[in-house]
Amino acid sequence: MAINLNKQNSARRALAHFLETPLDTTLNRQDSDDPRTAILTLFQHVAASVPAYQAFLAAHGIAPESIQSITDFGQLPSITKKNYIQQHPLPALCRNGELTSSDFLAVSSGSTGRPTFWPRFIADELQITTRFEQVFHDSFQADQCRTLAVVCFTLGTWVGGMFTSNCCRYLVSKGYPLTVITPGNNRDEILRVVQEMGSFFDQVVLLGYPPALKDIIDVGRARGVEWPRYQIKLVMAGEVFSEEWRTLVGERTGSLDHCYSSAALYGTADAGILANETPLSICIRRYLAAHPAAARELFGESRLPTLAQYDPFSRYFEADGQSLLFSGDNGVPLIRYNILDTGGIVPYETMLGFLADHGFDPIAALAASATSAIVGEPPVRGMRRLPFVYVFGRSDFTVSFFGANIYPENITVGLEQPEISAWVTGKFVLEVREQADNNPFLSITIELAPGIADDDSKQQAISDSIMTHLLRLNSEFANYVPPEYRPLQARLAPISDPEYFPIGVKHRYTRR
């Protein structure tokens, strides 16, 4: 079979564009172009070339030529994994019905455990690499520092490890003084890599899931790893975490400039990285964490979501009620895709106006807190005029108690207080159970850290800390639950307890 010259040329053009286009040029496109025009163009291309989407439109009686405005676009039915991805063979989901138009397959299991295959081409990965470039450049100054990137995501066919590794290597091709190593989720190998190689670099970036990174850091401390000497930075994905968690982990690694030492990615196997935390979004989130009433006013819930910024030319977000929809080009192009995440979008000027009404200027706060090296580029490195997206994740991880929705995010804050955090791993299971008289009560089983023994004083201190912050953060709990039913029944379980915290199983923070 002859070499596919079209594929070769497409790869060459995509790589040349990525290597030759400055980050500022990519992220400033909205100053001169309209992302609404771009998304209409993408729709027409997908409608003309993807057999599955052609069938989807036909089934809904929609002629592609009738979609002429962004209002028309907003009337298109959303697609989901159930009503679209699972209804068609994989080649039909790709451009021109050709699976070989891509060059890589990743796998996700989703909530059902059934694997889903996601093809992508080098052009798709280069588009997502810009999200990594934004983090490494704006947050970590990796354009100026010798950086060791340690990929701690699971390797193999699963999407996180290979995707992250590829994107980091593309940054090297663009000239970043970055070196990549891939121990995967092998904790002992990660610690060996950091200790043996970290001193050759100006900083070490660990990329992984938040609980796994905290476990690595805590075990390393117990083994005598001097984390501060390696100028640790963190890139995270997969879970919402609290600002108390960020502060705690930053203190343990010696990384105290919290807006510039870590960044969370909002990603999905379906379409790569959709958005990323920035120094500005972190600064805003830390303010909102300290002002829960303002956070409830902005987000409409008594929990703090991930707050990120996104490039509307790369991933075009819409809010449909509390559901997030996005559109973007991939190996499987997606138009108004509902990934079943709850959240919303906030335009840049709207966000700054809301904060100004509450007496907070995040740009000034960011400039005041940043180091002089970071402030070197006016006004502040990492300050981008990009819209915000906030993400709560799936709503089925809550428990309802007297009509109050209680979220795992409300509980974690109590466990991450300085007087508590050394005793626990951060894992817990929240349940509503019944007493002998059938009266309900809140039960929380908490995993103790290695070497920590259960005792009544710890149990009481942990219960008190959780209750203090649950009342502070969750107005429904404070107002709906009668005082006599508020006390928690906390149980402290040893690490890796087989009933609640089995090894090798993805942890769930709630049971029903």
KAGI-V55406 format. One line per field, one symbol per residue. phi: phi as a letter, one per 30 degrees, with the letter a starting at -180 (. if undefined). psi: psi as a letter, one per 30 degrees, with the letter a starting at -180 (. if undefined). burial: b if it has 24 or more other ideal C-beta (glycine too) atoms within 12 Angstrom, else e. A space follows every 50 residues. Layout:
BEGIN
phi->???
psi->???
burial->???
END
This chain:
BEGIN
phi->.ddddddddddddddddddccdeddddceddbccddddddddedddddbc eddddddddcicdeddccbddeedcdddcbddcbddcbdeeddcdhicdd dcbaccbbciddiddbcbdaceddddddeddddeddddcchddcbdbccc dcddcjddddddddddddddddddjddcbcbbdicdddddddedddcddd bdabcccadeddddddddddddcjdceedchdbbcbajbdbddddddddd ddciccdddbcaacccbaddbidcabdbedddedddddddbdddddddci bcbcddbbcbcddcbccbcciccccbbadaecdbbhdcdicclabbeedd dddedddcibcdddddddcddddddecddadjccdcdcbcbdidddccbc bhicdccedddedddcdedcdddbdjdabcbcbbdediddbdcbccddde iccdadddedddeddddeddddccddddccdeedcdecccbccdeieddc bddicddcdbbb
psi->klkjeeeeeeeeeeeeeeefjleeeefgefffljfeeeeeeeeeeefffj eeeeeeeefghkkeffjflfeeeffkkllleefdeffkleefflkggjeg flgkklkkfafffkkkkjllleeeeeeffeeeeeeeeeefhfffkjkjjj jglkaafkeeeeeeeeeeeeeefffkikkkkifbgjeeeeeeeeeffeff lflkkkjakeeeeeeeeeeeefggkieffgiklkkllfkkllfeeeeeee effgjfiffgflkkkjlkeegbkelkkleeeeeeeeeeefifeeeeeefg lhljlkjllljffejjklkjbgkkklklkaejkkjhkjggkkalkjleee eeeeeefggkjfeeeeeeflleeeffjkekkgjkhllkkkjfakfgglkk jhfkkkkefeeeeefgkefeffflffklkkljlkleggkllkkjkkkklk gkkkleeeeeeeeeeeeefeeefjfeeffekkefgekkjkkkklkgkfef hkkgkkkkflk.
burial->eeeeeeeeeebeebeeebeeeebeebbebbeeeebeebbbbbbbebbeeb bbbbebbeeeeeebeebeeeeebeebebbbbeebbeebebebbbbeeebe bbbbbbbbebeeeeebbbbbbbbbbbbbbbbbbbbbbbbbbbbebbbbbb bbbbbeebbbbbbbbbbbbbbbebebbbbbbbbbbebeebbebbbeebee bbbbbbbbbbbbbbbbbbbbbeeebebeebbbbbbbbbbbbbbbbbbbbb bbbebebbbbbbbbbbbbbbbbbbbbbbbbbbbbbbbbbebbebbeebbe bbbbbbbbbbbbbbbbbbbbeebbbbbbbbbbbbbbbbbbbbbbbbebee bbebbeeeebbbbebbbebbeeebbeeeebbbbbbbbbbbbbbbeebbbe bbebbbbbbbbbbbbbbeebbbbbbbbbbbbbeeeeeeeebbbbbbbbbe ebeeeeebbebbbebbbbbbbbbbbbbbeebeeeebebbbbbbebeeeeb beeeeebbbbee
END
